[in-house]
Amino acid sequence: MKILFVPVKTSFLTFETMADAKLTAGNILTEQNLILSKHLEREVIFDAYLPLHIAENATIGLLLINDGQDLPKMHFDHLLDGLIQSSQMEPLICIGIHCGEDRKMEYGTVSEKDYKGRGAKAPAYSRFIFEELLPIIRRKYKIEAFREKSFAGFSLGALSALDIVWNNPFEFSKAGLFSGSFWWRDKSYKDGYDDAVNRIMHKIIRNGKYAPWLKFFFECGALDETKDRNNNGIIDSIDDTLDLIDELKNKGYTDESIHYLELEDGHHDVYTWGRAFPEFLKWGWGKK
């Protein structure tokens, strides 16, 4: 199948398929696409991973993934194909959204910038997702409604994914969060930072509303970093993640809704996230 620069115009954006669609391992079609986003004022590339041989009129889920430019490094097409063909998971459309040069401004929390002003474009990124990306996915792939939608991300992309899911619970069912940047804070350490009040995502969860259908998958590597700001023998990334899980449990979520994976030899890198991703997919879409 060859699709080269086929423009599709909607009322608010231009979409193009950028390159040849590629059939991977016989069962996954991958396609790279381009959106000229008005909200982000830049071109946005996204890769579509499309399982073939779906029964006619079957419903299918959608998984959006921040930092989609990293998915080819973990051979995501083969990973997805292997799980589907071995009947370890249900078919799923995955969309890898490439980050832009202004990643630290676009990935963040919609309600609040961090203490350095990072995340200022997070509201625009959220509008891009709902007003530009999702409509073009539905239009291009002729899917009026997905069975359910989920969002995943790595590091700062995980923070962004969780924030978008949490603030839009009627749009999503699950969040996949790998080495999440849950240290995101509104005050620097030297200016009187306090874990209990200055971590932004923890505060958002604490002040938010319980949506009982939401589910959360967290991954951390024991070698994600070496920093231990409270000197308790646990690195900050794990502390921040476990404290965030505690906030979710305080809202009413239980272990039925939360899955935590800690890799003893896991680093803050694509290789580690690629190792963890199959467990996320089987947890979220495993065949019963």
C-alpha positions in Angstrom: 0.0 0.0 0.0 1.5 3.3 -1.0 0.0 6.6 0.2 2.1 9.7 -0.5 1.2 13.2 0.6 -2.5 12.9 0.3 -3.9 16.1 1.8 -7.2 16.1 3.7 -8.7 19.4 4.7 -11.1 20.0 7.5 -12.5 23.3 8.8 -9.5 24.0 11.0 -6.4 22.1 9.9 -4.6 20.4 7.1 -3.6 16.7 7.4 -1.1 14.8 5.2 0.1 11.2 5.1 3.8 11.8 4.8 5.3 8.5 3.8 4.6 5.0 2.5 2.4 2.9 4.7 4.4 -0.1 5.8 3.1 -3.6 6.6 5.0 -4.9 9.6 5.2 -8.7 10.3 2.1 -9.2 8.1 -0.4 -7.8 10.6 0.4 -4.2 11.6 0.1 -1.3 9.2 2.2 1.7 10.2 1.7 5.1 8.7 3.3 8.4 9.4 1.2 11.5 9.2 1.5 15.3 9.6 -0.9 17.8 11.1 -0.4 21.6 10.7 -1.6 22.6 14.2 -3.1 26.0 14.7 -3.1 25.5 18.5 0.6 24.6 18.7 1.6 26.7 15.7 3.8 24.0 14.3 3.7 20.8 12.3 3.0 17.7 14.4 4.0 14.2 13.2 2.1 11.2 14.4 2.6 7.5 13.6 -0.5 5.2 13.4 -0.1 1.6 14.3 -3.1 -0.2 12.7 -3.9 -3.9 13.3 -5.3 -5.6 10.3 -7.9 -8.4 10.0 -10.4 -6.7 12.3 -13.9 -8.1 12.0 -16.3 -5.9 10.1 -18.3 -3.6 12.5 -16.1 -4.5 15.4 -15.4 -1.8 17.9 -11.8 -1.1 18.8 -9.9 1.0 21.4 -7.5 3.8 20.8 -4.2 4.4 22.7 -2.5 7.8 22.3 1.2 7.9 23.2 3.3 11.0 23.9 6.9 11.0 22.7 5.8 8.8 19.8 9.2 9.4 18.1 10.7 6.9 20.6 8.4 4.0 19.6 10.4 2.8 16.6 13.4 2.5 18.9 11.6 -0.2 20.9 10.3 -1.9 17.7 6.8 -1.0 18.8 5.2 -2.4 15.6 6.7 -5.9 16.2 5.9 -5.7 19.9 2.2 -4.9 19.2 1.9 -7.4 16.5 3.4 -10.2 18.6 0.9 -9.6 21.5 -2.1 -9.5 19.2 -1.1 -12.5 17.1 -0.4 -14.6 20.1 -3.8 -13.7 21.5 -2.3 -12.0 24.6 -4.2 -8.8 23.9 -7.2 -7.4 22.0 -6.5 -5.4 18.8 -5.8 -1.8 19.5 -5.1 1.3 17.4 -2.0 3.1 18.7 -1.1 6.7 17.8 2.5 7.8 18.6 2.6 11.6 18.8 6.0 13.0 18.1 7.1 15.8 20.5 8.2 19.2 19.3 11.3 21.2 20.0 9.3 23.0 22.7 8.7 19.8 24.6 9.2 21.2 28.1 6.6 23.9 27.3 4.0 21.6 25.7 4.2 18.7 28.1 3.1 19.8 31.6 -0.1 20.4 33.6 -2.9 22.4 32.1 -3.8 24.2 35.3 -0.4 25.4 36.4 3.2 26.0 35.1 6.1 24.7 37.1 8.3 27.1 39.1 10.5 27.8 36.1 7.5 28.6 33.9 7.7 25.3 32.0 4.5 23.8 30.7 3.1 27.1 29.6 1.8 25.5 26.3 0.2 22.5 28.0 -3.3 24.1 27.6 -2.6 24.4 23.8 -1.4 20.8 23.7 -4.6 19.6 25.3 -6.7 21.6 22.8 -4.6 20.1 20.0 -5.5 16.6 21.2 -9.2 17.2 21.4 -9.8 19.7 18.6 -7.3 18.6 16.0 -5.8 15.2 16.5 -8.8 13.1 17.6 -11.1 14.5 14.8 -8.6 13.8 12.1 -8.0 10.2 13.4 -11.7 9.5 13.3 -12.0 11.1 9.9 -9.0 9.4 8.3 -9.7 5.9 9.7 -13.5 6.2 9.4 -14.2 5.5 13.1 -17.0 7.5 14.5 -16.5 6.3 18.1 -13.8 4.2 19.8 -14.8 1.5 22.3 -12.5 3.4 24.8 -9.6 5.8 24.7 -6.4 5.7 26.8 -3.3 7.8 27.0 0.3 6.9 27.8 3.7 8.6 28.0 7.3 8.5 29.1 8.9 10.9 31.6 7.5 14.4 31.1 5.2 12.9 28.5 3.8 10.7 31.2 3.0 13.8 33.3 1.2 15.3 30.3 -0.8 12.1 29.7 -1.9 11.7 33.3 -2.9 15.4 33.5 -5.0 15.1 30.3 -6.7 11.9 31.4 -7.4 13.2 34.9 -8.9 16.4 33.6 -11.0 14.6 31.0 -12.3 11.5 32.7 -15.3 11.1 30.4 -13.0 10.9 27.4 -10.5 8.3 28.7 -10.4 5.0 30.6 -6.7 4.3 31.3 -3.4 6.0 31.7 0.0 4.4 31.1 2.8 6.2 32.9 6.4 5.3 32.5 9.1 7.0 34.6 6.7 9.9 35.1 8.1 13.3 35.9 5.9 13.6 39.0 8.5 15.8 40.7 6.9 18.7 38.7 6.7 21.4 41.3 5.6 25.0 41.9 8.6 26.0 44.1 12.3 25.4 43.9 14.1 23.5 46.7 16.0 26.6 47.8 12.8 28.6 48.2 11.2 26.3 50.8 9.9 23.4 48.8 7.7 21.0 50.6 6.7 17.5 49.3 3.3 17.8 50.9 2.2 21.0 49.1 4.5 21.8 46.1 4.2 18.8 43.8 1.8 20.0 41.2 0.3 16.6 40.0 -0.2 15.4 43.5 -2.1 18.6 44.3 -4.2 18.2 41.1 -5.2 14.6 42.1 -5.8 15.7 45.7 -8.2 18.5 44.6 -9.8 16.5 41.8 -12.9 14.3 41.7 -13.1 10.6 41.8 -14.0 8.9 38.5 -14.4 5.2 39.4 -13.8 3.9 35.8 -10.3 5.3 35.5 -7.4 2.9 35.7 -3.7 3.7 36.1 -0.5 1.8 35.2 2.8 3.1 36.7 6.3 2.0 35.8 9.5 3.0 37.6 13.1 1.8 37.3 15.2 1.5 40.4 18.0 3.1 38.3 15.8 5.9 36.9 18.0 8.4 38.8 20.2 8.7 41.9 18.6 11.8 43.6 17.1 11.3 47.0 16.1 14.7 48.3 14.6 13.4 51.6 17.5 11.0 52.3 15.1 8.0 52.9 17.1 5.6 50.7 14.5 5.7 47.9 15.2 7.6 44.7 12.9 10.6 44.1 11.2 9.2 41.0 10.0 6.1 43.0 9.0 8.3 46.0 7.1 10.7 43.8 5.3 7.8 42.0 4.4 6.0 45.2 3.1 9.2 46.8 1.0 9.9 43.8 -0.5 6.4 44.1 -1.3 7.2 47.7 -3.1 10.3 46.6 -5.2 8.2 44.1 -6.0 5.7 46.9 -7.1 8.6 49.1 -9.6 9.5 46.4 -11.0 6.0 46.5 -9.0 4.0 43.9 -7.9 0.5 44.9 -5.3 -2.0 43.7 -8.0 -3.2 41.2 -7.5 0.2 39.4 -3.8 0.7 39.9 -0.9 -1.4 38.7 2.6 -0.5 39.8 5.6 -2.1 38.1 9.1 -1.5 39.5 12.1 -2.8 37.5 15.1 -3.4 39.6 17.4 -2.9 36.7 15.3 -0.3 34.9 16.8 3.0 33.7 15.3 6.2 32.5 15.5 5.2 28.9 13.6 3.8 25.9 15.0 0.3 26.3 13.5 0.0 29.8 10.1 1.5 28.7 10.1 -1.0 25.8 10.6 -3.9 28.2 7.7 -2.6 30.4 5.3 -1.7 27.6 4.1 -5.3 27.0 3.0 -5.6 30.6 1.0 -2.4 30.2 -0.7 -3.6 27.0 -1.6 -7.0 28.6 -2.8 -5.3 31.7 -5.0 -2.9 29.8 -6.2 -5.0 26.8 -5.3 -8.6 27.7 -7.8 -11.2 26.4 -9.9 -12.5 29.2 
